[in-house]
Amino acid sequence: MKAYIVSLAAGVAVGLLYNVIDVKSPAPPIVALIGLLGMVAGEHAIPFARMVLAHVTS
C-alpha cells in the first residue's frame, strides 16, 4: 500500500510542477486512463467475488 501512496504523491508533485512551469503533460487523455481503470477492476473482479462467496458460505 505504501508504494501506491508514494506513487500517487510523486504523480501529484510532478503534475503541480508541470502546471507551475506551464508544460503540457505527456500523460494519456482521461478517457484512456478510465479504460485502464476498468481493465484493472475487471482483472480483480473474479478473485474478489470468489473471496466474498467463500466468506459467505463458511
Buried (B, 14 or more C-beta within 10 A) or exposed (E): EEEEEEEEEEEEEEEEEBEEEEEEEEEEEEEEEEEEEEEEEEEEEEEEEEEEEEEEEE
